[in-house]
Amino acid sequence: MSHDRSSLVAPRLSVSTWSLHRTLGDPEIYGPDSAQPWQPRTALKGSLSLLELPARLANFGIHTLEICHFHLPTLDAGYLAELRATLEQEKIELFSLLVDEGDLTHPTQATHHQRWIAGWIEIAGQLGAKRTRVIAGKAQPGEETLKRSAQALAELASQAETVGIRLMTENWFSLLSQPETVHALFEQLEGRVGLCLDFGNWSGPDKYERLNQIAHYAESCHTKGHFSKETGLDTVDYERCLNITHTTHFSGPYTLIYDGPDSNEWAGLARERQVVQAYLHP
């Protein structure tokens, strides 16, 4: 199976805005079925705005970013253009817009959810993102749900291609909770969709074996570490996960994901960066 590696220049550090959720004002996560109509949120009380983030990130020494959909305070075209210009000015690569809601396998609202997700692909294009990551589905895996997901993802991939974006999905939620279903879905998609490999979505004693079975698909990596108040970062787990990507010659961005108990998110990212630095060279 062939995979588009056109934007995989070399392993590099990246940050997701999820890692700075508290810094950005802890905005509500919303989706296609949110009870209240979405309204622009121009008065978030975070210590940093999304427009200020590119300069702060460049100062932190990282030049690749992924933005969660709900961190955009407005979808106004003027704001999106300003954010894109700010990213370009600070030489920050917007690797992906992360669409963190929607269910392409919803039993009754799949078409509505797909239409909602499709809207974000257009926004990703306006922002100049290289990728968009969407959820393959939240249903239990089965022949019909995998077929439904593959059809929807193929349609979304076609749309993404028209705006110069590659579509990705992630080993996340029930549908893609096992390597077998990841393989089954990707066989149907024939290389048209990439994988964001997330360390933190799977757990259990066989986690490393399972991640190893799908790591060759990875075009980006959500490099999530486990933190506790008592011991900090679990470096043993972190390095075992990183070693999996290293053996498959991963060449995409290592996107640092921090959601530990300490509210100092920049410190958490700095601790993860210390470990990941060693994996940036083949």
Helices and strands as residue ranges (DSSP letters): E 12-16, G 17-20, H 53-60, E 64-68, G 69-71, H 77-89, E 93-98, H 110-127, E 131-133, H 143-162, E 166-170, G 174-176, H 179-189, E 194-198, H 207-214, G 215-217, E 218-224, E 227-228, E 232-233, H 235-247, E 253-257, H 265-276, G 277-279
